[in-house]
């Protein structure tokens, strides 16, 4: 994931349950949209992503249930991240602001990752 030389912070956050997405306006001026399904597939917790060289449960999952991709709450973790709370009860993945910003799927950021430049 791309590193930043400044303290990256969300300025504005909107969770749109009806659209299954979260919008974040970042302190660098970039607005990113994160689909709930993408966030759940990329959950960084040990249970989902694995730890100690062992794969997490998502490595053996081919499809997510509607409850796994329905965000019912979004909690702020300190001054560095968010934890989504999912309808299936999962709430252990901490998405740091840096990691979340690097996950932006917009075309500009995707091109930047190919050339190691982040918009």
C-alpha positions in Angstrom: 0.0 0.0 0.0 1.1 3.5 -0.7 2.7 5.6 2.1 1.9 9.2 2.6 4.2 11.9 4.1 1.4 13.8 5.8 -1.3 13.0 8.4 -4.1 11.8 6.2 -7.5 12.3 7.8 -11.1 12.0 6.6 -12.8 15.3 6.4 -16.3 14.1 5.7 -17.8 10.6 5.8 -21.1 9.4 4.4 -22.5 5.9 4.7 -25.2 5.1 2.1 -26.8 1.8 3.2 -29.3 2.0 0.4 -26.5 2.1 -2.2 -24.1 -0.2 -0.3 -21.3 2.3 -0.3 -19.3 4.7 1.9 -18.0 8.0 0.6 -15.0 9.7 2.2 -13.6 13.2 1.5 -9.9 13.1 2.5 -7.8 15.9 3.8 -5.8 15.7 0.5 -9.0 16.8 -1.3 -9.7 13.5 -2.8 -13.2 12.0 -2.6 -13.3 8.2 -2.6 -16.2 5.8 -2.8 -15.9 2.4 -1.2 -18.4 -0.4 -2.0 -19.4 -2.4 1.1 -18.7 -5.7 -0.7 -15.1 -4.6 -1.5 -14.6 -3.5 2.1 -15.7 -6.8 3.4 -13.6 -8.8 1.0 -10.6 -6.7 2.1 -11.3 -6.9 5.8 -7.9 -6.7 7.5 -8.7 -8.6 10.7 -6.9 -11.9 11.5 -10.0 -13.9 11.2 -10.7 -12.7 7.6 -7.2 -11.9 6.3 -5.3 -14.5 8.2 -2.2 -14.2 10.4 1.1 -15.8 11.0 1.3 -17.2 7.5 -2.1 -18.9 7.8 -4.9 -17.8 5.5 -8.0 -16.3 6.8 -11.5 -17.5 6.2 -12.0 -15.3 3.2 -9.4 -17.3 1.3 -11.8 -20.1 1.3 -14.9 -18.1 0.6 -16.4 -17.8 -2.9 -19.4 -15.5 -2.2 -20.5 -13.2 0.6 -24.0 -13.3 2.1 -26.1 -10.1 2.2 -25.6 -9.9 5.9 -21.8 -9.9 5.4 -22.0 -6.9 3.1 -24.6 -4.8 5.0 -22.9 -2.2 7.1 -25.0 -1.3 10.1 -22.6 1.0 11.9 -19.2 2.7 11.4 -17.0 3.2 14.4 -14.1 5.6 14.7 -11.0 3.9 16.1 -8.8 6.5 17.8 -7.4 9.0 15.4 -6.3 6.5 12.8 -9.1 4.3 11.5 -12.6 3.0 11.1 -14.2 -0.3 12.1 -17.3 -1.2 10.1 -20.0 -3.2 12.0 -21.6 -5.7 9.6 -25.1 -7.2 9.9 -23.7 -10.6 10.5 -22.1 -9.3 13.7 -18.5 -9.0 12.4 -16.8 -5.9 13.8 -13.1 -6.6 14.3 -11.5 -5.2 11.1 -9.7 -1.9 11.7 -9.2 -0.1 8.4 -6.5 2.5 9.0 -7.0 5.8 7.2 -3.8 5.2 5.2 -4.9 1.7 4.2 -8.4 2.9 3.3 -7.1 5.8 1.3 -4.8 3.4 -0.6 -7.9 1.2 -1.4 -9.6 3.9 -3.5 -10.8 2.2 -6.7 -11.3 5.4 -8.8 -9.6 5.3 -12.2 -7.2 8.0 -11.2 -6.0 6.1 -8.2 -5.8 2.8 -10.1 -3.6 4.5 -12.7 -1.5 6.0 -9.9 -0.9 2.6 -8.3 0.3 1.2 -11.6 2.9 4.0 -11.8 3.4 4.3 -8.0 1.7 7.7 -7.9 -1.4 8.2 -5.8 -3.8 11.0 -6.7 
